[in-house]
Amino acid sequence: MLSRYRAAGEPLSCAPVAQGLLNRGYRLTTTRGAYFLKHHLDGDHRAITRQHGATQRLQTLGVPVAPPVENADGDTVTVIGGRCYALHPWIEGRHRGGTQLERVESQRLGTLLGIVHVRLDQVMDAEPASLTSDSPEPAAGPEPVVSPEPADTFALIDDLLELARARSPRDDFDRLAERRLVERRALLARNVHHRPPPGAEPATGWVHGDFHPLNVLYRGAEPVAIVDWDRLSVQPRAEETVRAAAIFFVGPTGELDLPKVRAYARAYRRASGTDASELAAAVYRVWWERLNDFWILRWRYQLDDRRADPQFAAVSALAVWWTREYEAVCEAFAG
């Protein structure tokens, strides 16, 4: 790998990075310094190049990112054995969840995301013709907004319940999963008439696509890098704003820290020019999405993948709490 990067030096050590669900990452130490080596599991060279170009242009506009290093051929993607890799400078920093952010820092986070959305529209408008002249990859365009269908969710709940109850031996996670599935089925039945109706499409734009604490690095109180741009795409921007807050500001028992959400949302609206009604509509759509979402249980029971298990307790409790406190949540985002 390093033979393709003349300025990177000779390898001294390579250790896996524990965080991350979509790709594989390694801390690579060489005679010239430290790097983050990323193995892109999807292997879509064109899409990865698009992501890299976006971060390079964002950096010129002052957005805290960590663009990749170019190899000897001037490419930011290195293909070895049909696998795609990228080499990034190692950024010293730490991840900070919303419980670690004070009110002012929550405002800064909202401002940062607003700036990202505004700058992304600018840099993607200036995307090189080499990435736009051919037919674009599907992930680059907006997907139709289709609210989850309750009948599909009820069927999924039944399937997951059967799998959770069939585990042998059963553990505390299985028992919690069963309790939450039964609870959610009853909650969904009471709210089935609240499914967002088809109608006007929400405002879309370029978004990071996966903005959460593990993808923002801090040094002290300041964010120094937004990483992992694998899901860069055109989507409803306000929905990314709500989803991010639901990850940053959720407590271990499933409640959102609404004063911090309010500070974050107001700062986002100022930085992005988004109005309150757009965020209120996004709260509605994302709430319904969460009410119907069981991705962690699908990973565990259908794919035998337990990497997301630690998130389940808070995520499953949030859907219940959000339903009960819907008006307060909406006011925090749009008030």
C-alpha positions as CSV (number, residue, x, y, z in Angstrom):
1,M,0.0,0.0,0.0
2,L,2.6,2.5,1.1
3,S,4.7,1.9,-2.0
4,R,2.0,4.0,-3.8
5,Y,2.6,6.9,-1.5
6,R,6.1,8.2,-1.9
7,A,5.9,10.9,0.8
8,A,4.4,8.7,3.5
9,G,7.5,6.9,4.6
10,E,8.1,3.3,5.6
11,P,5.5,1.4,7.7
12,L,6.2,0.9,11.4
13,S,2.8,-0.3,12.8
14,C,-0.8,-0.8,11.7
15,A,-3.6,-1.3,14.2
16,P,-7.3,-1.6,13.6
17,V,-9.5,1.3,14.8
18,A,-12.4,0.0,16.8
19,Q,-15.1,2.5,15.9
20,G,-17.0,2.4,12.7
21,L,-19.8,0.2,11.3
22,L,-19.6,0.7,7.5
23,N,-15.9,0.3,6.7
24,R,-12.6,-0.9,8.1
25,G,-10.1,1.6,9.4
26,Y,-6.5,1.4,10.7
27,R,-4.1,3.7,12.5
28,L,-0.9,3.5,10.3
29,T,2.3,4.7,11.8
30,T,5.3,5.3,9.4
31,T,8.7,6.9,9.5
32,R,7.0,10.1,8.4
33,G,4.1,10.3,10.9
34,A,0.6,8.8,11.5
35,Y,-2.2,8.2,9.0
36,F,-5.7,6.8,8.9
37,L,-5.9,4.0,6.4
38,K,-9.5,3.3,5.3
39,H,-10.7,0.2,3.5
40,H,-13.9,1.1,1.6
41,L,-15.9,-2.1,1.7
42,D,-18.4,-0.9,-1.0
43,G,-15.6,-0.5,-3.5
44,D,-17.3,2.1,-5.5
45,H,-14.3,4.0,-6.9
46,R,-16.4,6.7,-8.6
47,A,-18.5,7.5,-5.5
48,I,-15.4,7.5,-3.2
49,T,-13.6,9.9,-5.6
50,R,-16.7,12.2,-5.4
51,Q,-16.6,12.1,-1.6
52,H,-12.9,13.0,-1.6
53,G,-13.3,15.8,-4.0
54,A,-16.0,17.3,-1.8
55,T,-13.8,17.2,1.2
56,Q,-10.9,18.8,-0.6
57,R,-13.1,21.7,-1.8
58,L,-14.8,22.0,1.7
59,Q,-11.3,22.4,3.2
60,T,-10.6,25.4,1.0
61,L,-13.7,27.0,2.4
62,G,-12.6,26.5,6.0
63,V,-14.8,23.5,6.9
64,P,-13.0,21.2,9.3
65,V,-12.4,18.0,7.3
66,A,-9.5,15.6,6.7
67,P,-9.1,15.1,2.9
68,P,-7.1,12.1,1.7
69,V,-3.5,12.0,0.6
70,E,-2.9,11.7,-3.1
71,N,-0.9,8.7,-4.3
72,A,2.0,8.7,-6.8
73,D,-0.6,8.8,-9.6
74,G,-2.4,11.8,-8.2
75,D,-5.4,9.7,-7.3
76,T,-6.9,9.7,-3.8
77,V,-8.2,6.1,-4.2
78,T,-5.8,3.2,-4.3
79,V,-7.0,-0.1,-5.7
80,I,-5.2,-3.3,-4.6
81,G,-6.6,-6.7,-5.4
82,G,-9.9,-5.1,-6.5
83,R,-10.3,-3.4,-3.1
84,C,-10.4,0.4,-2.6
85,Y,-8.3,2.1,0.0
86,A,-7.7,5.7,1.0
87,L,-4.9,7.3,3.2
88,H,-5.9,10.2,5.4
89,P,-3.8,12.3,7.8
90,W,-4.3,11.1,11.3
91,I,-6.2,13.7,13.2
92,E,-5.6,13.8,17.0
93,G,-8.9,14.4,18.7
94,R,-11.7,12.7,20.6
95,H,-15.4,12.1,20.1
96,R,-17.9,14.0,22.2
97,G,-21.6,13.1,22.6
98,G,-24.2,15.6,23.5
99,T,-24.0,14.8,27.2
100,Q,-20.4,16.2,27.1
101,L,-21.4,19.4,25.2
102,E,-22.4,22.5,27.1
103,R,-25.2,24.8,25.7
104,V,-22.7,27.0,23.9
105,E,-21.0,24.0,22.4
106,S,-24.4,22.7,21.3
107,Q,-24.9,26.0,19.5
108,R,-21.5,25.5,17.8
109,L,-22.5,22.1,16.6
110,G,-25.7,23.4,15.1
111,T,-23.8,26.2,13.4
112,L,-21.3,23.7,12.1
113,L,-23.9,21.5,10.5
114,G,-25.6,24.5,9.0
115,I,-22.3,25.6,7.4
116,V,-21.7,22.1,6.1
117,H,-25.1,22.1,4.3
118,V,-24.5,25.6,2.8
119,R,-20.9,24.9,1.7
120,L,-21.8,21.4,0.3
121,D,-24.3,23.0,-2.1
122,Q,-21.5,25.4,-3.2
123,V,-18.8,22.8,-3.7
124,M,-21.0,20.2,-5.3
125,D,-22.3,22.8,-7.8
126,A,-18.6,23.2,-8.7
127,E,-18.1,19.5,-9.1
128,P,-15.6,18.5,-11.9
129,A,-17.2,17.5,-15.2
130,S,-15.4,14.2,-15.0
131,L,-17.8,13.2,-12.2
132,T,-21.0,14.5,-13.8
133,S,-20.7,13.9,-17.5
134,D,-21.6,10.2,-17.2
135,S,-24.7,8.8,-15.6
136,P,-24.5,9.6,-11.9
137,E,-24.5,6.8,-9.3
138,P,-27.9,6.3,-7.7
139,A,-26.7,7.5,-4.2
140,A,-26.1,11.0,-5.6
141,G,-29.7,12.0,-6.2
142,P,-32.6,12.4,-3.9
143,E,-34.6,9.3,-3.1
144,P,-38.4,9.5,-3.1
145,V,-39.7,10.2,0.4
146,V,-41.9,7.2,1.3
147,S,-43.1,6.9,4.9
148,P,-42.8,3.4,6.4
149,E,-45.9,1.4,5.9
150,P,-47.4,0.1,9.3
151,A,-48.4,-3.2,7.8
152,D,-44.8,-3.9,6.9
153,T,-43.6,-2.9,10.3
154,F,-46.2,-5.2,12.1
155,A,-44.9,-8.1,10.0
156,L,-41.3,-7.3,10.8
157,I,-42.1,-7.1,14.5
158,D,-43.7,-10.6,14.4
159,D,-40.6,-12.0,12.6
160,L,-38.2,-10.4,15.1
161,L,-40.3,-11.5,18.1
162,E,-40.1,-15.1,16.8
163,L,-36.3,-14.9,16.4
164,A,-35.8,-13.2,19.8
165,R,-37.9,-15.8,21.6
166,A,-36.2,-18.7,19.9
167,R,-32.7,-17.7,21.1
168,S,-31.2,-20.4,23.3
169,P,-29.9,-19.6,25.8
170,R,-31.6,-16.2,26.0
171,D,-29.8,-13.3,27.6
172,D,-30.8,-9.9,29.0
173,F,-30.7,-8.3,25.5
174,D,-33.1,-10.9,24.1
175,R,-35.5,-10.2,27.0
176,L,-35.3,-6.4,26.5
177,A,-35.8,-6.9,22.7
178,E,-38.9,-8.9,23.3
179,R,-40.3,-6.3,25.7
180,R,-39.6,-3.4,23.4
181,L,-41.0,-5.2,20.4
182,V,-44.3,-5.9,22.2
183,E,-44.4,-2.3,23.5
184,R,-43.7,-0.8,20.0
185,R,-46.4,-2.9,18.4
186,A,-49.0,-1.5,20.8
187,L,-47.6,2.1,20.4
188,L,-47.7,1.8,16.6
189,A,-51.2,0.5,16.7
190,R,-52.3,3.5,18.7
191,N,-50.6,5.9,16.2
192,V,-51.1,4.2,12.9
193,H,-53.4,7.1,11.7
194,H,-50.4,9.5,12.2
195,R,-48.5,8.1,9.2
196,P,-47.2,11.2,7.2
197,P,-49.4,11.5,4.2
198,P,-48.0,11.8,0.7
199,G,-47.7,15.4,-0.3
200,A,-45.2,18.2,-1.0
201,E,-41.6,17.0,-1.2
202,P,-39.3,18.4,1.5
203,A,-36.5,20.7,0.6
204,T,-33.4,18.7,-0.4
205,G,-29.7,19.5,-0.7
206,W,-26.3,17.8,-0.3
207,V,-25.8,16.3,3.1
208,H,-23.0,14.5,5.0
209,G,-25.5,11.6,5.4
210,D,-24.1,10.2,8.7
211,F,-23.5,13.1,11.0
212,H,-23.2,11.7,14.5
213,P,-20.6,11.8,17.4
214,L,-18.3,9.1,16.0
215,N,-17.9,11.2,12.8
216,V,-16.9,14.4,14.5
217,L,-13.5,14.8,16.2
218,Y,-12.9,17.4,18.8
219,R,-9.8,19.0,20.3
220,G,-10.9,20.6,23.5
221,A,-14.2,22.4,22.8
222,E,-13.6,22.8,19.1
223,P,-14.5,20.4,16.3
224,V,-11.3,19.7,14.2
225,A,-12.6,17.2,11.7
226,I,-15.8,15.8,10.3
227,V,-15.0,12.4,8.9
228,D,-16.6,9.5,7.1
229,W,-18.3,11.0,4.1
230,D,-19.4,7.7,2.6
231,R,-23.1,8.6,2.6
232,L,-22.7,12.0,0.9
233,S,-25.9,12.4,-1.1
234,V,-28.8,14.7,-1.9
235,Q,-31.4,14.3,0.8
236,P,-33.8,16.4,2.9
237,R,-31.4,18.5,4.9
238,A,-33.7,19.2,7.8
239,E,-34.1,15.5,8.4
240,E,-30.3,15.1,8.7
241,T,-30.4,17.9,11.3
242,V,-33.1,16.1,13.3
243,R,-31.5,12.7,13.1
244,A,-28.2,14.1,14.2
245,A,-29.7,15.7,17.3
246,A,-31.5,12.4,18.1
247,I,-28.1,10.8,18.3
248,F,-26.0,13.6,19.9
249,F,-28.5,14.6,22.5
250,V,-30.1,11.3,23.6
251,G,-29.5,10.1,27.1
252,P,-28.9,6.5,28.2
253,T,-32.6,6.1,29.1
254,G,-33.9,7.5,25.9
255,E,-34.7,11.2,26.7
256,L,-33.5,14.1,24.5
257,D,-31.8,17.0,26.3
258,L,-34.3,19.5,25.0
259,P,-32.5,22.7,26.1
260,K,-29.4,21.6,24.2
261,V,-31.5,20.6,21.2
262,R,-33.1,24.0,21.2
263,A,-29.7,25.8,21.2
264,Y,-28.5,23.5,18.5
265,A,-31.6,23.9,16.3
266,R,-31.7,27.7,16.5
267,A,-28.0,27.9,15.6
268,Y,-28.6,25.6,12.7
269,R,-31.5,27.6,11.4
270,R,-29.4,30.8,11.5
271,A,-26.5,29.3,9.8
272,S,-28.4,27.5,7.1
273,G,-31.3,29.8,6.5
274,T,-33.8,27.0,7.2
275,D,-37.1,28.1,8.6
276,A,-38.9,26.7,11.7
277,S,-41.7,25.0,9.7
278,E,-39.2,22.9,7.7
279,L,-37.7,21.6,10.9
280,A,-41.1,20.9,12.4
281,A,-42.0,18.9,9.3
282,A,-38.7,17.0,9.6
283,V,-39.5,16.2,13.2
284,Y,-42.7,14.6,12.1
285,R,-41.1,12.5,9.4
286,V,-38.2,11.4,11.5
287,W,-40.4,10.5,14.5
288,W,-42.5,8.2,12.3
289,E,-39.3,6.7,10.8
290,R,-38.0,6.0,14.3
291,L,-41.3,4.5,15.4
292,N,-41.1,2.0,12.5
293,D,-37.3,1.4,12.6
294,F,-35.7,-1.8,14.0
295,W,-32.3,-1.8,12.2
296,I,-30.4,-2.9,15.3
297,L,-32.6,-5.9,15.9
298,R,-32.4,-6.8,12.2
299,W,-28.6,-6.7,12.4
300,R,-28.6,-9.0,15.4
301,Y,-31.3,-11.5,14.6
302,Q,-31.3,-11.5,10.8
303,L,-27.6,-10.9,10.0
304,D,-26.1,-12.2,13.2
305,D,-24.2,-8.9,13.6
306,R,-24.0,-7.5,17.1
307,R,-21.9,-4.5,16.6
308,A,-24.8,-2.1,17.1
309,D,-26.2,-3.9,20.2
310,P,-24.9,-1.3,22.7
311,Q,-27.1,1.4,21.1
312,F,-30.3,-0.5,21.4
313,A,-31.4,0.4,25.0
314,A,-31.3,4.2,24.3
315,V,-32.6,4.0,20.7
316,S,-35.6,1.8,21.6
317,A,-36.5,4.0,24.6
318,L,-36.2,7.1,22.5
319,A,-39.1,6.1,20.2
320,V,-41.4,5.7,23.2
321,W,-40.3,8.9,24.9
322,W,-40.5,10.9,21.7
323,T,-44.1,9.8,21.1
324,R,-45.1,10.8,24.6
325,E,-43.2,14.2,24.4
326,Y,-43.9,14.9,20.7
327,E,-45.0,18.5,21.2
328,A,-42.1,19.4,23.4
329,V,-39.6,17.9,20.9
330,C,-41.2,19.8,18.1
331,E,-41.1,23.1,20.0
332,A,-37.4,22.5,20.8
333,F,-36.5,22.2,17.1
334,A,-38.9,24.9,15.8
335,G,-39.6,27.2,18.7
